[in-house]
């Protein structure tokens, strides 16, 4: 199936919404019958409907950054965990979607993503919550859109994505805040974009994504050795999922390609096996997931395959 990102470049979000909304196969979500573990709970909605977002937690707030909207957005909203409320903070220097977002040392880092016309960028922006202000960091070695960034043991890692020429890449970029410099790690076994990465224990798990067709890949990166290991694949191949670690498991929800997905699948790190949990109450893709103290927060996303941004916010409470 054609890559949605490339298709939007040709026809635009409005036309993509009309096409995808009219195709039942694409938009009737695939579910796992009989999977009931855990519970999805709706929370206060965001101010702006958006998809292809990034998010990260700093203290008692979760920051949701940028995203794909009809006109594009640089907006950043902060979620107060205790109060279940949203507020605006300083906007990104430029609109971005399909971007990498992670928190490190009390600051928010935004790497790459798509600017106007789905052009991949190489910028690194840094947000200081104490100053409510953004500054420019050291740019990545190359432009990347539809990548994913994760913090792991005081470094930032950016995996995969699409380069400035539109090619899907298997690269690993590593940012060291002590030197403000980037380096290059070993390539992933599987090149992909619209993927997700989760830090758990000593490793980083890079799950799902696509290179045209959706991928079920589950590949484990050992930063200490700069080595990859292929783990048990996800039961359902899909891209643009919400993925987060909670205790000793990784939860992967929603996604798209070749259709919208409602499934929540659970990876047991210790046994390298998968199970399933309660399906998403509001299926969507292009969504973020952030681990809280007792649940996983899942804000925004697209409600139709392709384009269909929402301000819906849920939390998943594991069993």
N, C-alpha and C positions, 0 to 999 in steps of 0.2 A: 504494500500500500504506500502511496506517496507520502513523503514527509510533510506534516501539517505546517511546520515552520516555513518550508519552501513554498507551500501552496498559498499561505497568507501573503507572502511577498508578491505573488502574482495577482491575487484577486482582492486582497484587503480584508480586514476583520469583518466589516459589515456583510460582504458577500459570503464570506466563510460561514457566518452565523446562519444566513438564509439556507445555505446548502446543507449544513450539518443538522439544523433543526428539522429539516424535511426528510431525514433519513432514519427510519426507526431502528435499523440494524445497528447504526453507529451510536444511537443515543438511548436505547433501552439498555440499562446497565446489566452487565453480567454479574450474577450473584452466586454465592455458595449456599445452597439450601442446607438447612440443619445446623449451620454454624451460629451458635448463640452465646459463646463466651464473651464476657465484657459487656460494656454498655456505652452507647453514643448519647451525648447530652448536648442540646443546643444552648449557646451562650449569647451574650449581647452581640449584635451584628456590628461589623465595621462601618465606617462612614462612607467609604468608597468601594464599589464593586470592582474587583480586580482578579486577575489570574496570572500565572507564571511569576509568582512572587518569591521572595526570600524572607526568612524570619529567624530571629535569634533572641535568646533571653539574657538580660542583664539584671541581676537582683530580682526585684518584685515586678518587673515589667517585661513584656515581650514586644519586640519591635518588628513590624511587618513593613517591608521596604518595596517601593516601586510597584511594578506589575503591568500587565497588559490590559489596557482599557481602549475604548474607541479612539480617544485622542492621545493616548500615552499619558503617563503620570510620573512625577518625581516625588509624589506624596509619601510620607512616612507616618504611620499611626502606631501609637504605643498602647498596649493593653495592660491595664492594672489588674494583676492576678487576683488580689484580695477583693477589689471593688467591682470586678466584672464590668469595667468601663473602658472606653476608648477615647484617646485624645490625640490631637495633631502635635507633632514635633517638627523641627526644622526639616525642610524638604531636601532631597538629594540635589547636588549641583546641576544634574541633568536627568531627564527622564530615562528610566531603565526598566527592562523586563527580561525574563530568562536570565537572571543574574545570580551570582554566588553571594551568600550572606552568612557571616559567622561572628560570634563575639569572642574577644580575647582581651584579657587584662582590663576589663571594665569598659571597653570600647567596642563599637560596632564597625565591622569591615565589610565593604561591598566591592566585589571583584567582577570585572567584565560585564557580561550581559549584552543585551541588544539595545542600541540607541534607535534613531529613526530608521524606518524602512528595513527593520530586522538586520541591521549591520552590526556584527560582533565588535565589541570594544575591548581595550586592554587596561582601562583605568582601574585604580584602586582608590576608593573613597573611604575616609575614616570619620566616624561620628563620635563625638565626646558628649555623653549625656549631661555631664556637669556644666558644660558650656552651651549645650544645645546648639552645636555648630559642627559643620563638616570641614575637613581639610583633605588635600590631595596626598596620597601615599605613592610609593614606588609602583609604577605600572608593571603588569605581568609581562613575562617574556614574549608572549604573543596574545593577540585578541582571542577571546572565547565568549561565545554565547551558548545558552542552553547547557551550561556546565553545572557543577555543584561544588560548593566549598564547605569544608567542615574544619572545626578546631580540634586538634588532637595534641595533648601534652605540650601546650604552649607554642604550637606552630599551626599555620593554616595550610590546608591542602586543597587544591583545585583539580578536579578530575574531569577528563573528557570534554565534550562540548563540540561546538562548530567554530572553525577558524574564520578569518576574514574572507577567505575564498569560498566559504560554504562547505568545506570538507569536514566530515566527522572525524574526530581525533581520539586517540587513546592515551593522551599525555597526562602526566602528573606534575603539577607545579607546587613548589613548597615555599612558603613565606616564613622567614625568621624575623620576629619583631625586634630581636636584639640588634640586628644589623640592618633592618629594613630592606633586606635583599631577598630576591627570589632565586631558587635553584630548581633543577629538573630531576625528578625521580624516575624510576622504572615505569615504562608504559604499562597500562592495563592490558590483560590478555585480550579483552574485547573492546574495540572502539565503539563508543556510543555517546549520544546526547540525550537530553531530557532524562537523565539518570538521577540517582540519589546516593548519597554517601552518609554513613553513620559511624561515629566513633564509639567503640565498645571495648573496654579493657585495654589491652596492648595493641589492638588492631583497628583498622578501618574497613568496613564492609561497603562495597560499592555494588548497588543492586538495581536491576532493571535498566530502562532506557530504550533507545532505538537507534537503528541505522536503516531508515525506511521501515522495515518490520520491527515490531516490538521485541524486546529481549527479556529473557528470564534469568540472565546472568547474575550470579552472586559470587563476587570475587573479593578475596580478603587480602588487604595490603598490610605488610609488616614494615612500618617506617624505620624501625631500628636496623633492619637488614636490607631495606629497600627491595623487598621480594613480594611477589604475588602468589596466591594459591587459589585455585578454582574450588569453590565450595558447592554444596547441593543447590541446584537452581531453584528459583521460585516456582511454585506450582502453576501460577498464572503469569505468562509473559505480558508485560505492560510497561508503559513509560509515564513520566510526569506524575509520579505517585507522591503520597505523603509517607515519610518513613522516619521513625525515631526509635531509639533504644529506651527500654524501660526495664529496670532491674536486669535480669539475665536473658532478655529476649529483645528481638527487633520486630516492630510492628510496621507493616506496609499496607497502606489503604488506598483505595481508589485507583485512578490512572486512566489511560486511554490507549488506543490502537490494539486491535483493529476495531474496538468499540469502546464505549464508556464502561468503566468498571466500578462496582460497589464493593467488591470483595476486600476483606481484611485478612491478611495472611501473617502468620506469626512464626518467626525463625528462632529456634532454640539454639543459642550459641554453643552450649556445652555438648549437645548431641548432633549438631549439624543436620537438624531435621526441621520440617515445616508442618504447621497445623493451621487451622483457620479459626477466626473469631467472628463476632457479630458484624454483619455487613454495614457499611456506611449508611446512615439514615438519609443523608443528602449526598449522593454519589457525585464526584467531581475529580478533575485533574488539574495540573498546573498549580498545585497546592503545596503549602509548607506544613511541617509538623515540628513541634517543640516540646521537649519533655519537661513537665512540671514536677512538683513534689509527689503528687498522687495520681497523675493522669497525663495524657498527651493532648496538647492544644493543636487544633487543625483549623487555621483561618483561610478564608478566601478560596479561590479556585474557579475553574470553568465547569458549568453545569451541562454543557453540550460538548461533544467532541469537536475540536477545533476552537471555536470562539463562543463564549457565553459566560462572562465574568459575573461573580456573585459576591456579596458582602457577608455571606453566611459564615458563622464561626461555630465549631463544635469542639467538644472534648471527648476523648475516648478514655474510659476508665477500665483498665484491664481487670480480668476476673481475679 
